[in-house]
Amino acid sequence: MKRFWTDVAIDAGGVVALDGKPVRTPGRALLAIPFAALAEAVADEWRAVTGEIDPRTMPLTGLANAAIERIAPDPLRFAAGLAVFAESDLLCYRAEDPPALVERQAMYWDPLLGWARTRYDVHFEVIAGIMHRPQPPLTIARLTDAINARTAWELAGLAPIVTIGGSLIAGLALIEHAATADDVWRAIELDEDWQAEQWGRDDLSLAALDSRRRDFEAGVRFLALI
């Protein structure tokens, strides 16, 4: 669909409107955003459209659609999909060698695990290798409670951050301001960065990196605007 509108506005209910007509989600719900800063940022995405609409250039709109349509009807069900990352969190699976990689993982991952241990009063099973090791039931329960407590809008912003990195702990640290976005990005991309340092990146891996970074940054910005 090509751009057909001239004016983009936000009504008193936070609904984004094109030439006075409300924008709707793919499922036909009103795109009503209860956060002024986020509503304005979403409106700016619609203002920036030239030619055909490309959803890839409108990530905040996509996340808002998800919050309204996919998550709000049953937040706990959506949160359960993120809670599963507590069972095999990236930060708990370490390299056995080389020593430089082991040291780098400890440098970036140990502070996040240390924060989570204190914040939730839990224990983590940290192993060398990739064979699955169950986490203590209390750890799973408390991390699950932490993600269940988040609103539909928070879950929408957290979803790309958690799924891209495979770390619920890193996502919770970010939303609770225990780590910066840069800290979290370095942590979740550590293994990929290491491999790139050893072997370089080809065009496909660079494109994949750019895609992950865009989705990650969209989630971070979304959370900052709610």
Secondary structure, DSSP 8 states (H G I E B T S, - for coil): -B---S-EEE-TTSBEEETTEE-B-TTS-B-B-S-HHHHHHHHHHHHT--SB--GGG-HHHHHHHIIIIIITT-HHHHHHHHHGGGGG-GGGEE----HHHHHHHHHHHHHHHHHHHHHHT-----EESSS-----HHHHHHHHHHHHTS-HHHHHHHHHHHHHHT-HHHHHHHHTTSS-HHHHHHHHTHHHHHHHHHH---HHHHHHHHHHHHHHHHHHHHHHT-
